[in-house]
Amino acid sequence: MALDDRTMPLLGHLEELRWRLVKALLAVVVAFVPTYAFVTTLFTLLLRPLHRLPDAPPIVGLAPTEAFFR
């Protein structure tokens, strides 16, 4: 039986917060792994409309880490 929010002690709220953060982090990791496996395909797919422009501007990397995620 779930406790009412008004009667839950502070440590109960903190534990609930901890488990929600753990679940959220796991969801990000689970989504990241298959997405990272197809990063080149996804990047090409996202840039397809840009390449269809008559005078397509070049893609410029402005952060030092951008070269590692291509």
N, C-alpha and C positions, 0 to 999 in steps of 0.2 A: 504494500500500500504506500503510495507516494505521500510525502508530507506536504502540508499546505505551505506556500511560500512565506506566509506571515509567521508560522510557527517553527520554521526551519532555523536552526542555529547558524551562526556565522561560519563555523567550520563546515557545516553541511553545504552552504552556498559555495564555499571555496572548493570543496571536493567536486561539486557539480560543475563548476567552472573549469576545473582541471580536466575532467573527463570530456567535456565539450571541446576544449582546446586540443586534446589528444585525438579525438575523432576528426576534427577539422584538419589537423596536420596529416593524419593518415589519408584522408580524402585527397589532399593536395599531392601527397607522394604517389598514391595510386593513379591519379590523373597525369602526373608528370612523367612517369616511366614510359607508358606507351606513346605519349606525345613526343617525348625526346627521341624516341626511336625513329619517328617519321619527321624529324625537324626539317630536313631538306625538302621533302615533298610538300609539307605544309607551307614552308617559306615560298616555294615556287608557286603554289596555288594562291597564296595571298598577294603575290606580286604580279600575277597574270593581268589584272586590269591596268596596272601601271605600264606594263610593256605594250599594251595595245594602243596607247596614246601615240599620236604622230611624232611629237617631239618629247619623248619620254625623258624626264630628268634622271641623272645618275643617282644611284642610292649611295648616300654618304653615311659612314659610321662616325658618330660624334663622341662615343665613349670608348675608353681603352678595352673594355671587355666585350664589345660588340663583335670583334673578330672571332672570338671563341665560340659564339653561339650561332654560327652560320653553317 
